[in-house]
């Protein structure tokens, strides 16, 4: 059984300018102990998907349809109190720019202790011991729990954030652009740490990134999102070796290729569309070099082209 199953999720924002269809009917699943990557340009709906799973969509946003099944139960049918019990304890999240989320006037250890005490009925001393153990687990000397955030480097702050996300022994960790502000070497160290913890703690991870190299290093399966929809979904090896959707190919070509260092990255021409008035038919058609009349009129749906590799493009599998 999947740990998390998202079915036909639709999250819209009702703004004065119109309805923003940020997430428009996406489905995917994450099995226990597996890492799933959600990739795409910024504004495609990745973070909104994460916030929907966490139950953190705020006005004027609303989940208008779909199911979010976690450990066999639909989170969208839970009360606020029930969700509070699941959020952070069973599913935790590392937010974009999270390393700047530490309060500068409190010691790092105290902030982890507060997160632990919010969900666990243990003494402050026990929580402090646990915070020290968590810091040790992410490669930080436990004595540094007494330090203030400004005494930590960027990489250490991000490690401490990971420790905080693990403080209540979650089953699933959602990491939204967890390495974006870090230099390449520290980025690799943080990803290696996440991989190591995933194995050790049998964690499931949902990794959100615009950077495909980050997803390629970490994930077992990948979905590529474009303008609120998933356009391709497969295991990571198939998707990176043999991408099928023109947008996935463009996205992969827009990053340096370590297997072919002589090849220059090429950006995808044009801009992602407005999600208030997305183009009819295939939403990628204004930027697609292969677009036909059918693409401009008929929306393509995800089709299994074999081996659980799904693609939404009229040119493929139809
Ligand atoms: S459906 Fe048409 S426009 Fe869309 S990606 Fe495929 S070929 Fe391009």
Boltz pocket constraint, residues with backbone or C-beta under 6 A from the ligand:
constraints:
  - pocket:
      binder: B
      contacts: [[A, 245], [A, 246], [A, 247], [A, 282], [A, 283], [A, 284], [A, 285], [A, 288], [A, 289], [A, 290], [A, 291], [A, 292], [A, 295], [A, 300], [A, 312], [A, 313], [A, 314], [A, 315]]
      max_distance: 6.0
